[in-house]
């Protein structure tokens, strides 16, 4: 084993281990301090585990480093057993990244909180891992036109996950007004993508360059994850508590909203001609106020009571525009509407803080009947 490879494997192990431990410590501290915000509702306990799965992915990196170190120490790095272990650990890592992105609010909509698509992609990951294993048995290290054939399926899958991570990180940090970090995160994901090339293209045989790229990538990714965790803490700290918010539906298109932590106290919001958004908000209010806990949610998807998440987002956008909210006072969708699971959402405001004019409620019920 060359000194460069030995240095890389040991650095890989300790960087990944330190990063994973730090992320786990931050995650459990967040769970302790913000338990009320993370576990809302009377019958639903849906906890954001994105940071936990990112840390688990880094623990898999630790195992892969130990596996590589052991293989090079005992000289079986060219055997099928070693390759099988690499494929297995790569599959676990991809699964953890995918599960983490499921909780990232600004991830592509086809994966964020979409259990069906996540299951499908998980099955694809397992299938690709199986295909890679089969190819390694029948093809071994066969090279065609400078490409290692058995590594192609895993390389394509990892490229797809890199795309998902890049889009998710960029949108998340831009949404939280961290433009410099957004650009750096994209650069880190690009380096992560480039670091996979040496597993596929045999002409990339410079061990020093390949190992340097991987070490820089892993160190930078740990830093990005730590910034992500910090921004999550800030977001949770600025999230209004359910018991402080009040809403009064006064007339068609007119509400009175109170959210003291956002500087909103008894502010009237006139939706005007935006009646669709007002009716959707009223539907959330009626369902939250009058239904049993397990029936307070609304299905938001094609064919559901509300056909698209875009309609839900526009409710918040319209309130921000009408009240001219910006900066820290600007409302986010998660401040007023919380995700329950299986495409279902409900209003975060407590039932006792929701007032609906009786005549308005009667008119709305007659319109829907």
Secondary structure, 3 states (H helix, E strand, C coil): CCHHHHHHHHHHHHHHHHHHHHHHHHHHHHHHHCHHHHCCCCCCCCCCCHHHHHHHHHHHHHHHHHHHHHHHHHCCCCCHHHHHHHHHHHHHHHHHHHHHHCCCCCCCCCCCCCHHHHHHHHHHHHHHHHHHHHHHHHCCCCEECCEEHHHHHHHHHHHHHHHHHHHHHHHHHHHCCCHHHHHHHHHHHHHHHHCCHHHCECCCCCHHHHHHHHHHHHHHHHHHHHHHHHHHHHHHHCCCCHHHEEEEEEECCEEEEEEHHHCEEEEEEECCCCHHHHHHHHHHHHHHHHCCHHHCCEEECCCCCECCHHHHHHHHHHHHHHHCCCHHHCCCHHHHEEEEECCEEEECCCHHHEEECHHHHHHHHHHHC
